[in-house]
Amino acid sequence: MKVRDLQHEVLPRATPEELSRQRAVVSLRKLLNARMRSGNVARFASEGAPAFAARRGRQPQSPEDIRAALFESQRYRMWSAANRSAQEMLWVSVGEPVYRDLDRMSAAARNLAESPGRKGSLTLDPGYDPSPEVADVDIHLQPGGYGMDRGPDDVVAGALYETGGNVFSFGQGAGRSDSKTGVAVRLLAEHFPDFTPRRILDLGCSAGAASAAYAATFADAEVHAIDECNQMGLSPDGDLVETVCQGCLAKLRRAMATYVGDKRKMSSRCGTQPVCSTCGRPTRYLRSVFAVRPIGLA
């Protein structure tokens, strides 16, 4: 069964153009991971480690040393910047259909929750507060992070995760039959061929695409799928993203330009070029961060 092809009402219905953009991201990620990533070992040995030793008088030893040595390699920095850009492109490609189709998905989730035929519900401890490592971090660059909750009936975090996870996995070389559900189904078929589940509980179901695969495989079983997406203290609009006015944004741009300019002057004296400490992108490209188009807006 191609479990990653299964759709349900709480996933976006992407247009052909949106699917084309997602396939382009998959192709780029396959190029970066299947054909270029393996070369980073050779780049470390031929460029990074020698440059690190020449600069510091010793070979890299710790994980921090190895990271610093890798960024001594221009080819590694190019790969790292492209890999980071591909991940950002991934979320743009899935974010647009999610936000475009959000009203329908939210209504579908509300109808399911209010259905008289629903099998049960989950009530969380009101004192539960996700740890900052989960709630305050955009894990895998997912916008808003795993703990984003914009209010009642919000399904954005789950839909982003489920849809983005497919694009990410395809870019890593995973097939349409490869998923946690596919593994579980194959395990049962191979080792417990006579086992027929009556009830299935899918913990951490996200938007439910994997759960739908259980229901499709075991048609007579009750499938219960639950997840958690509740960040305490959020307003209905969310407060994980800082909003600034045009005046403050202009000050931020000037401060960043001054900071980058100072770094470039210092680096030029040393015969090097400053790079972004996160992705390795040369700082001359930092101007692009001020032109990012918000996901879901035309």
C-alpha positions as CSV (number, residue, x, y, z in Angstrom):
1,M,0.0,0.0,0.0
2,K,1.3,3.5,-0.9
3,V,0.5,4.9,2.5
4,R,1.9,8.4,1.6
5,D,-0.7,8.7,-1.2
6,L,-3.6,8.5,1.2
7,Q,-5.6,11.7,1.7
8,H,-8.2,12.8,4.2
9,E,-10.3,15.9,4.8
10,V,-7.8,17.6,7.2
11,L,-5.0,17.7,4.6
12,P,-4.8,20.4,1.9
13,R,-6.0,19.7,-1.7
14,A,-3.0,20.9,-3.6
15,T,-3.4,22.3,-7.1
16,P,-1.3,20.9,-10.0
17,E,0.9,24.0,-9.8
18,E,1.4,23.5,-6.1
19,L,2.2,19.8,-6.6
20,S,4.7,20.8,-9.3
21,R,6.5,23.1,-6.9
22,Q,6.7,20.3,-4.3
23,R,8.1,17.9,-6.9
24,A,10.8,20.5,-7.8
25,V,11.8,20.7,-4.1
26,V,11.9,16.9,-4.0
27,S,14.2,16.8,-7.0
28,L,16.5,19.5,-5.5
29,R,16.7,17.7,-2.2
30,K,17.5,14.4,-4.0
31,L,20.3,16.1,-5.8
32,L,21.7,17.6,-2.6
33,N,21.4,14.4,-0.6
34,A,22.0,11.6,-3.0
35,R,24.7,13.1,-5.2
36,M,26.4,15.9,-3.2
37,R,26.1,15.2,0.5
38,S,28.5,12.2,0.4
39,G,31.2,14.4,-0.9
40,N,31.3,16.3,2.4
41,V,33.6,13.7,3.8
42,A,36.2,14.3,1.1
43,R,35.7,18.1,1.4
44,F,36.5,17.8,5.1
45,A,39.6,15.8,4.5
46,S,41.0,17.8,1.6
47,E,39.9,21.3,2.5
48,G,38.4,21.7,6.0
49,A,40.8,19.8,8.2
50,P,44.0,21.2,6.6
51,A,42.6,24.7,6.8
52,F,41.6,24.2,10.4
53,A,45.1,22.9,11.3
54,A,46.8,25.7,9.5
55,R,44.7,28.3,11.4
56,R,44.8,26.7,14.9
57,G,48.0,24.6,14.9
58,R,46.1,21.3,15.6
59,Q,43.8,18.8,14.1
60,P,40.0,19.1,14.7
61,Q,39.0,16.8,17.6
62,S,35.6,17.7,19.1
63,P,32.3,18.0,17.3
64,E,32.6,21.8,17.5
65,D,36.1,21.6,15.9
66,I,34.7,19.4,13.1
67,R,31.9,21.8,12.4
68,A,34.3,24.7,12.3
69,A,36.6,22.7,10.0
70,L,33.8,21.9,7.6
71,F,33.0,25.6,7.3
72,E,36.5,26.2,6.2
73,S,35.6,24.4,3.0
74,Q,34.0,26.7,0.4
75,R,32.3,23.8,-1.3
76,Y,30.8,22.6,2.0
77,R,29.5,26.1,2.6
78,M,27.9,26.1,-0.8
79,W,26.2,22.7,-0.1
80,S,25.1,23.9,3.4
81,A,23.6,27.1,2.0
82,A,21.8,25.2,-0.8
83,N,20.5,22.6,1.7
84,R,19.2,25.3,4.0
85,S,17.5,27.1,1.1
86,A,15.9,23.8,0.0
87,Q,14.4,23.3,3.4
88,E,13.0,26.8,3.3
89,M,11.6,26.2,-0.1
90,L,9.9,23.0,1.2
91,W,7.9,24.9,3.7
92,V,6.9,27.5,1.2
93,S,5.7,24.8,-1.2
94,V,3.5,23.1,1.4
95,G,2.5,26.2,3.3
96,E,0.8,27.8,0.4
97,P,-1.8,25.0,-0.1
98,V,-2.2,24.6,3.7
99,Y,-3.1,28.3,4.2
100,R,-5.2,28.5,1.0
101,D,-7.3,25.5,2.0
102,L,-7.3,26.2,5.7
103,D,-11.0,27.2,6.1
104,R,-12.1,23.9,4.5
105,M,-9.7,21.9,6.6
106,S,-10.7,23.6,9.9
107,A,-14.4,23.1,9.1
108,A,-13.7,19.4,8.4
109,A,-11.8,19.0,11.7
110,R,-14.7,20.8,13.5
111,N,-17.3,18.5,11.9
112,L,-15.3,15.4,12.9
113,A,-14.9,16.6,16.5
114,E,-18.6,17.4,16.8
115,S,-19.9,14.3,15.0
116,P,-22.3,12.2,17.0
117,G,-20.6,9.2,15.6
118,R,-17.2,10.0,17.0
119,K,-15.6,7.3,19.0
120,G,-14.0,9.4,21.8
121,S,-12.0,12.4,22.8
122,L,-8.8,13.4,24.5
123,T,-8.6,16.0,27.3
124,L,-5.2,17.3,28.3
125,D,-4.1,18.3,31.7
126,P,-4.7,22.1,31.7
127,G,-1.4,22.5,33.5
128,Y,0.6,20.8,30.8
129,D,3.2,23.1,29.2
130,P,5.4,21.9,26.3
131,S,9.1,22.3,27.0
132,P,10.8,25.3,25.3
133,E,12.9,22.8,23.2
134,V,9.6,21.9,21.5
135,A,7.4,24.9,21.9
136,D,9.8,27.7,21.1
137,V,11.9,26.2,18.3
138,D,11.0,25.9,14.6
139,I,12.1,22.2,14.4
140,H,13.2,21.4,10.9
141,L,12.4,25.1,10.1
142,Q,8.6,24.2,10.3
143,P,7.0,27.7,10.6
144,G,5.6,28.1,14.1
145,G,7.2,24.9,15.3
146,Y,5.5,21.8,16.5
147,G,3.7,23.6,19.4
148,M,2.0,26.2,17.3
149,D,-1.7,26.6,18.3
150,R,-3.6,29.6,16.9
151,G,-6.8,28.8,18.7
152,P,-9.8,26.4,18.6
153,D,-10.1,24.2,15.5
154,D,-6.5,25.1,14.4
155,V,-5.0,22.3,12.3
156,V,-2.1,24.3,10.7
157,A,0.8,22.6,12.7
158,G,-0.5,19.1,11.9
159,A,-1.2,19.8,8.3
160,L,2.3,21.4,7.8
161,Y,4.0,18.5,9.5
162,E,2.2,15.8,7.6
163,T,2.4,17.4,4.2
164,G,6.0,18.7,4.7
165,G,7.0,15.4,6.1
166,N,6.1,13.7,2.8
167,V,8.0,16.2,0.7
168,F,11.0,15.9,3.1
169,S,11.0,12.1,3.1
170,F,10.7,11.9,-0.7
171,G,13.7,14.2,-0.9
172,Q,15.6,11.8,1.3
173,G,14.8,8.9,-1.0
174,A,11.9,7.4,0.8
175,G,9.2,5.7,-1.3
176,R,5.5,6.2,-1.1
177,S,5.1,2.9,0.8
178,D,7.7,4.0,3.4
179,S,6.2,5.3,6.6
180,K,5.7,4.3,10.2
181,T,2.4,2.8,9.2
182,G,4.0,0.9,6.3
183,V,6.6,-0.6,8.7
184,A,3.9,-1.6,11.2
185,V,1.7,-3.2,8.6
186,R,4.6,-5.1,7.0
187,L,5.7,-6.3,10.5
188,L,2.3,-7.7,11.3
189,A,1.9,-9.3,7.9
190,E,5.3,-11.0,8.1
191,H,5.4,-12.1,11.7
192,F,1.7,-12.2,12.8
193,P,-0.2,-13.1,9.6
194,D,-3.2,-14.3,11.5
195,F,-3.5,-11.2,13.7
196,T,-6.4,-8.9,13.0
197,P,-6.6,-5.9,15.2
198,R,-9.9,-4.7,16.6
199,R,-8.7,-1.4,18.0
200,I,-5.7,0.7,16.9
201,L,-4.4,3.7,18.9
202,D,-2.1,6.0,16.9
203,L,-0.2,8.3,19.3
204,G,1.3,11.4,17.7
205,C,-0.9,11.2,14.6
206,S,-0.3,14.8,13.4
207,A,-2.9,15.5,10.8
208,G,-3.8,11.8,10.5
209,A,-2.5,10.7,7.1
210,A,-0.7,7.7,8.7
211,S,-3.8,7.0,10.7
212,A,-5.9,6.9,7.6
213,A,-3.6,4.1,6.3
214,Y,-4.3,2.0,9.3
215,A,-8.1,2.4,8.7
216,A,-7.6,1.6,5.0
217,T,-5.6,-1.6,5.8
218,F,-7.8,-2.8,8.7
219,A,-11.3,-1.9,7.5
220,D,-13.0,-3.6,10.5
221,A,-10.9,-2.0,13.2
222,E,-11.6,1.0,15.3
223,V,-8.8,3.5,14.7
224,H,-8.2,6.1,17.4
225,A,-5.7,8.9,16.5
226,I,-4.6,11.5,18.9
227,D,-2.0,14.3,19.0
228,E,-1.0,17.3,21.1
229,C,-0.7,20.8,19.8
230,N,-1.4,23.1,22.7
231,Q,1.1,25.8,23.7
232,M,-0.2,27.5,26.9
233,G,-0.5,31.2,26.9
234,L,-1.0,31.9,23.2
235,S,-3.4,34.4,22.0
236,P,-5.9,33.4,19.3
237,D,-3.5,34.9,16.8
238,G,-0.5,33.3,18.3
239,D,2.5,35.0,19.9
240,L,5.4,33.0,18.7
241,V,6.3,35.4,16.0
242,E,7.5,38.9,16.8
243,T,5.7,41.6,14.8
244,V,7.5,45.0,14.2
245,C,6.3,48.2,12.6
246,Q,7.9,49.7,9.5
247,G,9.9,52.2,11.6
248,C,11.4,49.5,13.8
249,L,12.0,47.3,10.8
250,A,14.0,50.1,9.2
251,K,16.1,50.4,12.4
252,L,16.6,46.6,12.4
253,R,17.8,46.8,8.8
254,R,20.3,49.6,9.6
255,A,21.6,47.7,12.7
256,M,22.0,44.5,10.7
257,A,23.7,46.4,7.8
258,T,26.1,48.0,10.3
259,Y,26.8,44.7,12.0
260,V,27.5,42.9,8.7
261,G,29.6,45.8,7.5
262,D,31.8,45.7,10.6
263,K,32.2,41.9,10.2
264,R,33.2,42.2,6.6
265,K,35.8,44.8,7.4
266,M,37.3,42.7,10.1
267,S,37.3,39.6,7.9
268,S,38.9,41.4,4.9
269,R,41.8,42.3,7.1
270,C,42.3,38.6,7.8
271,G,41.8,37.6,4.1
272,T,38.6,35.7,4.8
273,Q,34.9,36.2,4.2
274,P,32.2,36.2,6.9
275,V,29.4,33.6,6.6
276,C,26.1,33.1,8.3
277,S,26.8,31.0,11.5
278,T,23.7,28.9,10.8
279,C,23.7,28.0,7.2
280,G,27.2,29.1,6.0
281,R,25.8,31.5,3.4
282,P,28.2,34.4,2.6
283,T,27.0,37.6,4.3
284,R,26.7,39.5,1.1
285,Y,23.4,37.5,0.6
286,L,21.9,38.6,4.0
287,R,20.0,41.3,2.2
288,S,17.6,38.5,1.0
289,V,16.2,38.0,4.5
290,F,14.4,41.3,4.2
291,A,12.5,40.2,1.1
292,V,11.0,37.0,2.3
293,R,7.5,36.5,1.1
294,P,5.1,35.4,3.9
295,I,3.8,31.9,3.5
296,G,0.2,31.7,2.2
297,L,0.1,35.3,0.8
298,A,0.1,36.2,-2.9
